[in-house]
Amino acid sequence: MIKTIGQSGQISLGKEYAGRHAWVEEVEPGVWIVKLGQFIPDNERWLHTPTAQAQLDQALAWASATPPQTTDLSTLEQQLKP
């Protein structure tokens, strides 16, 4: 497929890709690799570190194994007071 780069430097890939995120890598001048995908925002990258993944796995395992309990708010308030 041959595309023409417009005056503003843009190339249309087609309406079927509208709104999608694309990773564009220039491997050498005039040669690009375009990959569609879902990308992680910078402020959420920490969630994908091995440490965070292990902590999340541990928390999910605890939540699965621990049944919910009714909280006595008066007792909780007393525990939180210095």
Residue pairs with C-beta under 8 A, 6 or more apart in sequence:
3 11
3 12
3 13
4 11
5 11
13 22
13 34
17 36
20 36
21 36
21 37
21 38
21 39
22 34
22 35
22 36
22 37
23 34
23 35
23 36
23 37
23 39
24 32
24 33
24 34
25 32
25 33
25 35
26 32
27 33
40 47
40 48
46 52
47 53
47 56
